[in-house]
Amino acid sequence: MMTTPTLRWAQRMSGDMQIAGLSERTEAAYLRAVRQLAKFYQGRSPEDLSEADVRWVAQVAPQPGSTRSN
């Protein structure tokens, strides 16, 4: 479950994506990624994360179809 700051951020993000005309599937995928990011950082709002935090997760997260081992 998302925390209140993360939920507010996701709602605002959803509205922005609707205004931009993104498809429902794209919106769902982006929101899922934000939920996973918040979960990884134990409920911290994405606004509280630094660019370095996000880049680090992107580097260490397993990619779909990836066979690399750490």
Biotite code that builds the C-alpha atoms (Angstrom):
import biotite.structure as struc

atoms = struc.array([
    struc.Atom([0.000, 0.000, 0.000], chain_id="A", res_id=1, res_name="MET", atom_name="CA", element="C"),
    struc.Atom([1.285, 3.453, -0.866], chain_id="A", res_id=2, res_name="MET", atom_name="CA", element="C"),
    struc.Atom([1.805, 6.037, 1.840], chain_id="A", res_id=3, res_name="THR", atom_name="CA", element="C"),
    struc.Atom([-0.091, 9.317, 1.707], chain_id="A", res_id=4, res_name="THR", atom_name="CA", element="C"),
    struc.Atom([2.767, 11.406, 0.203], chain_id="A", res_id=5, res_name="PRO", atom_name="CA", element="C"),
    struc.Atom([3.379, 8.742, -2.428], chain_id="A", res_id=6, res_name="THR", atom_name="CA", element="C"),
    struc.Atom([-0.345, 8.435, -3.121], chain_id="A", res_id=7, res_name="LEU", atom_name="CA", element="C"),
    struc.Atom([-0.672, 12.199, -3.630], chain_id="A", res_id=8, res_name="ARG", atom_name="CA", element="C"),
    struc.Atom([2.347, 12.158, -5.920], chain_id="A", res_id=9, res_name="TRP", atom_name="CA", element="C"),
    struc.Atom([0.899, 9.264, -7.935], chain_id="A", res_id=10, res_name="ALA", atom_name="CA", element="C"),
    struc.Atom([-2.467, 11.021, -8.262], chain_id="A", res_id=11, res_name="GLN", atom_name="CA", element="C"),
    struc.Atom([-0.786, 14.173, -9.543], chain_id="A", res_id=12, res_name="ARG", atom_name="CA", element="C"),
    struc.Atom([1.368, 12.121, -11.900], chain_id="A", res_id=13, res_name="MET", atom_name="CA", element="C"),
    struc.Atom([-1.734, 10.327, -13.204], chain_id="A", res_id=14, res_name="SER", atom_name="CA", element="C"),
    struc.Atom([-3.467, 13.623, -13.902], chain_id="A", res_id=15, res_name="GLY", atom_name="CA", element="C"),
    struc.Atom([-0.403, 14.955, -15.709], chain_id="A", res_id=16, res_name="ASP", atom_name="CA", element="C"),
    struc.Atom([-0.228, 11.829, -17.875], chain_id="A", res_id=17, res_name="MET", atom_name="CA", element="C"),
    struc.Atom([-3.928, 12.120, -18.756], chain_id="A", res_id=18, res_name="GLN", atom_name="CA", element="C"),
    struc.Atom([-3.433, 15.743, -19.798], chain_id="A", res_id=19, res_name="ILE", atom_name="CA", element="C"),
    struc.Atom([-0.443, 14.652, -21.907], chain_id="A", res_id=20, res_name="ALA", atom_name="CA", element="C"),
    struc.Atom([-2.672, 12.114, -23.646], chain_id="A", res_id=21, res_name="GLY", atom_name="CA", element="C"),
    struc.Atom([-0.742, 8.979, -22.673], chain_id="A", res_id=22, res_name="LEU", atom_name="CA", element="C"),
    struc.Atom([-2.532, 5.679, -23.074], chain_id="A", res_id=23, res_name="SER", atom_name="CA", element="C"),
    struc.Atom([-4.050, 3.917, -20.076], chain_id="A", res_id=24, res_name="GLU", atom_name="CA", element="C"),
    struc.Atom([-1.516, 1.096, -20.404], chain_id="A", res_id=25, res_name="ARG", atom_name="CA", element="C"),
    struc.Atom([1.406, 3.546, -20.393], chain_id="A", res_id=26, res_name="THR", atom_name="CA", element="C"),
    struc.Atom([-0.041, 5.353, -17.397], chain_id="A", res_id=27, res_name="GLU", atom_name="CA", element="C"),
    struc.Atom([-0.504, 2.059, -15.542], chain_id="A", res_id=28, res_name="ALA", atom_name="CA", element="C"),
    struc.Atom([3.079, 0.990, -16.307], chain_id="A", res_id=29, res_name="ALA", atom_name="CA", element="C"),
    struc.Atom([4.538, 4.311, -15.113], chain_id="A", res_id=30, res_name="TYR", atom_name="CA", element="C"),
    struc.Atom([2.459, 4.278, -11.930], chain_id="A", res_id=31, res_name="LEU", atom_name="CA", element="C"),
    struc.Atom([3.469, 0.669, -11.255], chain_id="A", res_id=32, res_name="ARG", atom_name="CA", element="C"),
    struc.Atom([7.126, 1.695, -11.572], chain_id="A", res_id=33, res_name="ALA", atom_name="CA", element="C"),
    struc.Atom([6.614, 4.556, -9.110], chain_id="A", res_id=34, res_name="VAL", atom_name="CA", element="C"),
    struc.Atom([4.889, 2.219, -6.630], chain_id="A", res_id=35, res_name="ARG", atom_name="CA", element="C"),
    struc.Atom([7.788, -0.235, -6.904], chain_id="A", res_id=36, res_name="GLN", atom_name="CA", element="C"),
    struc.Atom([10.304, 2.563, -6.421], chain_id="A", res_id=37, res_name="LEU", atom_name="CA", element="C"),
    struc.Atom([8.462, 3.815, -3.328], chain_id="A", res_id=38, res_name="ALA", atom_name="CA", element="C"),
    struc.Atom([8.246, 0.262, -1.970], chain_id="A", res_id=39, res_name="LYS", atom_name="CA", element="C"),
    struc.Atom([11.981, -0.257, -2.495], chain_id="A", res_id=40, res_name="PHE", atom_name="CA", element="C"),
    struc.Atom([12.703, 2.968, -0.614], chain_id="A", res_id=41, res_name="TYR", atom_name="CA", element="C"),
    struc.Atom([10.301, 1.939, 2.184], chain_id="A", res_id=42, res_name="GLN", atom_name="CA", element="C"),
    struc.Atom([7.482, 4.315, 1.303], chain_id="A", res_id=43, res_name="GLY", atom_name="CA", element="C"),
    struc.Atom([9.522, 7.454, 0.684], chain_id="A", res_id=44, res_name="ARG", atom_name="CA", element="C"),
    struc.Atom([7.820, 9.811, -1.728], chain_id="A", res_id=45, res_name="SER", atom_name="CA", element="C"),
    struc.Atom([9.485, 9.975, -5.148], chain_id="A", res_id=46, res_name="PRO", atom_name="CA", element="C"),
    struc.Atom([9.857, 13.719, -4.539], chain_id="A", res_id=47, res_name="GLU", atom_name="CA", element="C"),
    struc.Atom([12.197, 12.910, -1.639], chain_id="A", res_id=48, res_name="ASP", atom_name="CA", element="C"),
    struc.Atom([14.506, 10.746, -3.746], chain_id="A", res_id=49, res_name="LEU", atom_name="CA", element="C"),
    struc.Atom([17.598, 12.126, -5.376], chain_id="A", res_id=50, res_name="SER", atom_name="CA", element="C"),
    struc.Atom([18.556, 11.507, -8.978], chain_id="A", res_id=51, res_name="GLU", atom_name="CA", element="C"),
    struc.Atom([21.357, 9.298, -7.639], chain_id="A", res_id=52, res_name="ALA", atom_name="CA", element="C"),
    struc.Atom([18.800, 7.171, -5.728], chain_id="A", res_id=53, res_name="ASP", atom_name="CA", element="C"),
    struc.Atom([16.790, 6.556, -8.886], chain_id="A", res_id=54, res_name="VAL", atom_name="CA", element="C"),
    struc.Atom([19.865, 5.899, -11.037], chain_id="A", res_id=55, res_name="ARG", atom_name="CA", element="C"),
    struc.Atom([21.191, 3.385, -8.503], chain_id="A", res_id=56, res_name="TRP", atom_name="CA", element="C"),
    struc.Atom([17.933, 1.416, -8.513], chain_id="A", res_id=57, res_name="VAL", atom_name="CA", element="C"),
    struc.Atom([17.860, 1.458, -12.311], chain_id="A", res_id=58, res_name="ALA", atom_name="CA", element="C"),
    struc.Atom([21.376, -0.012, -12.391], chain_id="A", res_id=59, res_name="GLN", atom_name="CA", element="C"),
    struc.Atom([20.815, -2.801, -9.860], chain_id="A", res_id=60, res_name="VAL", atom_name="CA", element="C"),
    struc.Atom([17.213, -3.783, -10.611], chain_id="A", res_id=61, res_name="ALA", atom_name="CA", element="C"),
    struc.Atom([16.828, -6.932, -12.660], chain_id="A", res_id=62, res_name="PRO", atom_name="CA", element="C"),
    struc.Atom([15.662, -6.187, -16.177], chain_id="A", res_id=63, res_name="GLN", atom_name="CA", element="C"),
    struc.Atom([12.961, -8.303, -17.815], chain_id="A", res_id=64, res_name="PRO", atom_name="CA", element="C"),
    struc.Atom([14.635, -11.188, -19.628], chain_id="A", res_id=65, res_name="GLY", atom_name="CA", element="C"),
    struc.Atom([17.985, -10.450, -17.994], chain_id="A", res_id=66, res_name="SER", atom_name="CA", element="C"),
    struc.Atom([20.303, -13.336, -17.203], chain_id="A", res_id=67, res_name="THR", atom_name="CA", element="C"),
    struc.Atom([23.034, -11.366, -15.484], chain_id="A", res_id=68, res_name="ARG", atom_name="CA", element="C"),
    struc.Atom([23.941, -12.361, -11.970], chain_id="A", res_id=69, res_name="SER", atom_name="CA", element="C"),
    struc.Atom([25.305, -10.129, -9.214], chain_id="A", res_id=70, res_name="ASN", atom_name="CA", element="C"),
])
